[in-house]
Amino acid sequence: MIKLWIEIADKTAEYVAKNGSAFEQIVAQSEANNPKFSFMKPNDPYRAYFEQKVIEFAKGLSMYFFP
């Protein structure tokens, strides 16, 4: 389950880094009731991980945790 969560967070962060905050808002709204995307909610404890991955992907520094 953790592997799946990290894969979803990483892939979403990559797309947000490429497509911007408007894309992030669209995904957050469309997946608001999906627990697999809870990391996108402002008060979620894993929000910081997601935000850091967005920064890393934007700078070209990040790789996927799981190949």
Backbone as CSV, one residue per row, in Angstrom:
resi,resn,N_x,N_y,N_z,CA_x,CA_y,CA_z,C_x,C_y,C_z
1,MET,0.819,-1.202,0.000,0.000,0.000,0.000,0.862,1.264,0.000
2,ILE,1.935,1.241,0.782,2.823,2.403,0.838,3.454,2.629,-0.536
3,LYS,3.874,1.560,-1.189,4.489,1.689,-2.507,3.520,2.355,-3.475
4,LEU,2.267,1.952,-3.455,1.263,2.539,-4.339,1.081,4.018,-4.022
5,TRP,1.003,4.362,-2.746,0.830,5.764,-2.351,2.001,6.611,-2.854
6,ILE,3.216,6.117,-2.675,4.395,6.874,-3.112,4.400,7.016,-4.629
7,GLU,4.042,5.968,-5.338,3.997,6.039,-6.796,2.991,7.087,-7.261
8,ILE,1.820,7.113,-6.641,0.791,8.097,-7.008,1.263,9.515,-6.671
9,ALA,1.815,9.689,-5.484,2.300,11.019,-5.075,3.417,11.491,-5.987
10,ASP,4.353,10.615,-6.302,5.471,10.988,-7.160,4.998,11.344,-8.570
11,LYS,4.139,10.532,-9.135,3.666,10.781,-10.502,2.852,12.075,-10.545
12,THR,2.012,12.287,-9.541,1.228,13.515,-9.483,2.146,14.723,-9.344
13,ALA,3.159,14.609,-8.507,4.119,15.706,-8.326,4.845,16.017,-9.630
14,GLU,5.189,14.987,-10.376,5.859,15.207,-11.657,4.956,15.993,-12.614
15,TYR,3.683,15.595,-12.688,2.747,16.293,-13.573,2.497,17.731,-13.105
16,VAL,2.410,17.933,-11.798,2.224,19.292,-11.272,3.441,20.148,-11.594
17,ALA,4.633,19.579,-11.472,5.853,20.327,-11.799,5.856,20.743,-13.267
18,LYS,5.347,19.883,-14.132,5.324,20.176,-15.577,4.177,21.098,-15.968
19,ASN,3.027,20.949,-15.319,1.806,21.627,-15.777,1.332,22.769,-14.890
20,GLY,1.927,22.945,-13.721,1.625,24.087,-12.884,0.520,23.906,-11.858
21,SER,0.308,24.979,-11.116,-0.639,24.942,-9.998,-2.086,24.789,-10.447
22,ALA,-2.416,25.264,-11.637,-3.788,25.081,-12.140,-4.089,23.599,-12.297
23,PHE,-3.124,22.841,-12.793,-3.287,21.395,-12.919,-3.459,20.764,-11.542
24,GLU,-2.670,21.211,-10.578,-2.782,20.692,-9.211,-4.192,20.913,-8.663
25,GLN,-4.740,22.087,-8.879,-6.089,22.387,-8.388,-7.133,21.493,-9.045
26,ILE,-6.983,21.239,-10.330,-7.921,20.375,-11.042,-7.885,18.965,-10.464
27,VAL,-6.679,18.440,-10.267,-6.550,17.086,-9.719,-7.087,17.038,-8.291
28,ALA,-6.741,18.025,-7.492,-7.202,18.055,-6.106,-8.724,18.068,-6.028
29,GLN,-9.368,18.826,-6.905,-10.831,18.871,-6.909,-11.433,17.576,-7.419
30,SER,-10.883,17.039,-8.493,-11.465,15.835,-9.083,-11.231,14.597,-8.221
31,GLU,-10.186,14.610,-7.410,-9.856,13.461,-6.565,-10.104,13.742,-5.081
32,ALA,-10.905,14.741,-4.779,-11.136,15.154,-3.389,-11.663,14.032,-2.506
33,ASN,-12.415,13.130,-3.065,-12.992,12.035,-2.276,-12.227,10.721,-2.418
34,ASN,-11.097,10.780,-3.089,-10.285,9.584,-3.299,-9.178,9.545,-2.248
35,PRO,-9.212,8.571,-1.331,-8.196,8.525,-0.271,-6.771,8.339,-0.791
36,LYS,-6.614,7.846,-2.006,-5.276,7.675,-2.578,-4.615,9.020,-2.872
37,PHE,-5.420,10.089,-2.926,-4.904,11.427,-3.205,-5.009,12.344,-1.985
38,SER,-5.097,11.771,-0.805,-5.238,12.597,0.405,-4.024,13.496,0.632
39,PHE,-2.868,13.120,0.090,-1.654,13.930,0.233,-1.798,15.311,-0.398
40,MET,-2.819,15.510,-1.203,-3.028,16.811,-1.843,-3.804,17.778,-0.954
41,LYS,-4.359,17.284,0.127,-5.111,18.152,1.041,-4.135,18.943,1.913
42,PRO,-4.431,20.220,2.140,-3.491,21.094,2.863,-3.077,20.598,4.245
43,ASN,-3.957,19.930,4.971,-3.641,19.503,6.335,-3.173,18.057,6.437
44,ASP,-2.995,17.396,5.313,-2.556,16.005,5.336,-1.091,15.922,5.776
45,PRO,-0.751,14.949,6.635,0.636,14.849,7.104,1.646,14.554,5.993
46,TYR,1.200,14.047,4.853,2.101,13.733,3.745,2.153,14.835,2.691
47,ARG,1.508,15.949,2.962,1.513,17.084,2.049,2.946,17.592,1.821
48,ALA,3.735,17.639,2.881,5.113,18.133,2.769,5.929,17.260,1.817
49,TYR,5.725,15.952,1.868,6.424,15.056,0.934,6.057,15.413,-0.499
50,PHE,4.762,15.551,-0.745,4.281,15.877,-2.081,4.865,17.209,-2.563
51,GLU,4.829,18.225,-1.734,5.352,19.535,-2.116,6.845,19.473,-2.416
52,GLN,7.590,18.721,-1.618,9.024,18.575,-1.853,9.283,17.873,-3.185
53,LYS,8.482,16.869,-3.503,8.652,16.165,-4.775,8.336,17.085,-5.957
54,VAL,7.342,17.939,-5.825,7.041,18.902,-6.891,8.268,19.784,-7.140
55,ILE,8.865,20.289,-6.081,10.055,21.134,-6.199,11.195,20.364,-6.864
56,GLU,11.413,19.138,-6.423,12.497,18.339,-6.981,12.278,18.059,-8.469
57,PHE,11.065,17.691,-8.836,10.784,17.443,-10.252,10.942,18.717,-11.071
58,ALA,10.515,19.840,-10.531,10.631,21.108,-11.247,12.097,21.466,-11.506
59,LYS,12.960,21.103,-10.579,14.383,21.386,-10.720,15.132,20.272,-11.449
60,GLY,14.417,19.196,-11.774,15.060,18.061,-12.436,15.918,17.229,-11.512
61,LEU,15.655,17.310,-10.231,16.485,16.609,-9.234,15.881,15.295,-8.770
62,SER,14.626,15.062,-9.046,13.950,13.932,-8.446,13.911,12.724,-9.368
63,MET,13.883,11.588,-8.734,13.666,10.330,-9.430,12.569,9.606,-8.650
64,TYR,12.013,8.598,-9.260,10.978,7.842,-8.576,11.597,6.998,-7.478
65,PHE,10.875,6.920,-6.368,11.346,6.139,-5.226,11.428,4.665,-5.594
66,PHE,10.411,4.180,-6.314,10.371,2.794,-6.748,10.480,2.741,-8.266
67,PRO,11.423,1.998,-8.786,11.569,1.902,-10.243,10.419,1.174,-10.897
